[in-house]
Every structure is written in structure tokens, then in C-alpha cells.
Amino acid sequence: MSTSDQVRTILDGTVQAYRSDPAYAQRPDVHNELDWIARRLNQPIRIALAGTLKAGKSTLVNALVGEDIAPTDATEATRIVTWFRHGPTPKVTANHRGGRRSNVPIGRNAVEGGLTFDFADLDPEDVVDLDVEWPATELIDTTIIDTPGTSSLSRDVSQRTLRLLVPDDGVPRVDAVVFLLRTLNAADIALLMQIGELVGGSAGALGVIGVASRADEIGAGRIDAMLSAKDVAARFTTEMDRTGICQAVVPVSGLLALTARTLRQSEFVALEKLAAVDAVELTKAMLSVDRFVREDSSLPVDAATRAALLERFGMFGIRISIAVLRAGVNDSVALADELLERSGLVALRDVIDQQFAQRSDLLKAHTALVSLRRFVEKNPIYASSYIIADIDPLLADTHAFEELRLLSQLRSRPTTLNEDEMASLRRIIGGSGTDAASRLGLQPDAPYDGPRAAFAAAQRWRRRAEHPLNDPFTTRACRAAVRSAEAMVAQYAAQGR
């Protein structure tokens, strides 16, 4: 029985216990809360994007979805927690204090073309959050939550984010968090520790990954900016790894990623013209932003178009686009693919897939268990001790969570494993997929012998874990691989294969 099935069984028993208790049998609020916990198990995983003011959260939301659906300008919407869910047609709903709901008109920004919300008839102070439904494929299995900056000058604005991520009642509102970092300061670390404990438990961060955001600005827009950003992300990872508050830090240029996913043919044509300019002349014209957009420039692209390119690509994006075009790329689709890869978004989506999407049922089950435990503690009945006795062993069975933590730590921690062993270890603990065939590296067209392969893997990693020259971290990783392999052996045995 899977963890999710075990959680559902515990929930069913809890519902029956409260219906049978005279003190709660006629309490609709209690039963509604239990229904809410159960419903969340069947909903898409909830991933919140958080970080300081102007960290680039809304731009990254748009990049992940592939459309301009999150306002990025200084509108009232950026001060409110906004939930982006999949829906058949675009729709925005405001949830007011007191439970009232109202529809919000949708418009397009005349300058940037992105989505805007019309707050003419709304008081933002009276709005708890916004619910955006959008027919985007990326939102079918994932609900993304955009949050106000945690360092906002308005205390109430920052509190909106804190109430979502670290609620006073200790009941998780989200299953995972992507935290955007510009620097590594004491306030960010303190908040990450709180978030990590709530979504991961006392053993350390579980559903938390970091992003070195606006990475193209770290290197001042130079063509090697992303290399500088990778060094910064590695330093962030190393420093936070000591406290276990974050699973990984990935450098991402959200602006370049969004532009790559929404590249226009007219932009490609303009960039081609710039790429054809003499290298020395173009370098001089791009020494600064002011030089690049000068009206009297001799560049073969008018000033208005250059300013629009700068708004969409940033100086780094323009420089890297020209370099890619000069290297031989000759169509807009190939340019978009190259820019997307260089933006860091592909790497971020891989981490999100490995850490969150492939384990969404597990993360949602963990959220449900924590929520249910808090509920039972707040509303004690005769069966409370029995319910908690069922919950705690599941929360304590942390091997699946240990796999998640190891996948991120293997990015930055030294080991005594060689390259082939490292690839095999990452695969068996779920780095390439959580099904047995992916863990064991079995190809679909090859003869399938899962039980034998699982048994051999358990033996191999048991021997490797006992190597006398192992450091403690390598031994820990190898023992985790043993347990992963043994779990597959037991699974095959139960299936009678």
C-alpha cells in the first residue's frame, strides 16, 4: 500500500471517529476541515514562489508557464498572494476577507503586453488572495503561487506571504517552495529555516529549492554572466548545506527564459541585423545601455526597436543572442531553444521535476499528515491517541524524504564515488525517475529482469557502503541506495514476480 493510500485510510478512520463522537457529530466546521485535507490529496501539487522584493518572482512564474499571466509591474496585484491554477478559460477571482468572492476584469498592459488585473472597483486591503484560472498545459499538474516580497516596506504586504508559508497554526498551505535569492542574508536564512521545518520536518528541508534569481545581472549583463551566477549559486548551496535549509540552488535568468518561451519573429529579424554588424562597431555601441538606445546610432535597427529588445531581453540576452546567431543558428526556433537552455530554466525545471513533480503524491501525503496531526491535537477526542499513533510512524519513515535530500546534496558534497558510481547512485535513489525500471536503468526494449537487477543492486551498494576509505557522507548515500534497492526487491516479491 502506497503512502498516499495509507494516508487516505487514516483519514477515513478519522472522519468516522469524529462522526461518532457526540461533541463533534454536529460540527460542520470540523467535518469541512477534514474534507479539505482529503481533497488536497487529489489536487495538483502546490508550489509557492517566494523571495525578497524585486527578486523576479512574477517573471519566473511567467517563464515557467510560458505566458505573461503574472503582472510584473508595480500594480496592486503584485502585493497580493496569487494562485495560478489550470482552468478551461481565463478567469480571475478575488477572495475577500469574510468569505465574499468577486470577479476581477482581465486586461493587457499597453506597453509590455502582459496580463493586468483591473482593481478599479476593489480595495486591495480587503482582498485575501487572487485565484487565477488559465488554460496552460504547465498548470494541469501543478498549482503555482506567486507571493509578495518578504522585505516589502509595507509590513502588511510581507505578512501576507508569511501567513501562507509559515502560518501560526502550523498547518501547511503549500507542498513545496521555490525561494528566490539575490543575496544570502540573515532574514532569508531565518525564513528558510522556518519554511524547511514546516514542509520538511525536523530532519531538514524537504520541499525547498533555491534560485539565484536575475542571474544575468550578477555578472552585470556580460556574456559570461551565467558562469558568474553558477559560482554564486554553488556558494549559496555550500553555505546553506551546512544547515540543511535548502535542497539545491539553481541560477536562473527569468527574463531571458520568458523571452525565449515567447520569442517573436520580428525580434529574431532585428537580432539578425545586429549580428551582421561589424564586431568592433557593435561592441562600442553596446558598452552601455545609454549608448545602445541612442537615437543617433548608426546601427541598422531603429532606436524604438532597440529599446524594446532591451526591455524584453536585457543586455545579457541581446549579447548572448548575437553570439548564438554568429555561431551559426539561423532560425527563431533554434535561437529560442538555445536561449532557454542558457537561461537556466531547463535546469530548474529538471530539479523541480526530480524534487517535486515525480514525488508529488509523497509531498502531498506529508502535507496531509502534518495537517491531520495538527487538527487532531486542536480537536481532541477519545481516539486521538490512536490516530496520532497511526500518523507518527509514517512521518518518521523518512527514506523517501532522505532520497530527496541526497539528490540535492550530491550536487555540492564531495564523495569517494567515481563518475559511473555517482550516475548509478543518483539513478537508484530516483534521480532519473521513481519507477523501478528507471531506478535500475532497465531499457524498454531489453529483456526485463527487475527482481534480479534489484537484488544485484542491493548487493553492490551494500559492498560499496562498507568500503574502508568511505567518508561519512558517502557511506550515508550508499546505505540509502541499499534501502532503495531492497524496497524494490520487497516490491517484486510482493507482486510474486
Disulfide bonds with the S-S distance in Angstrom:
none
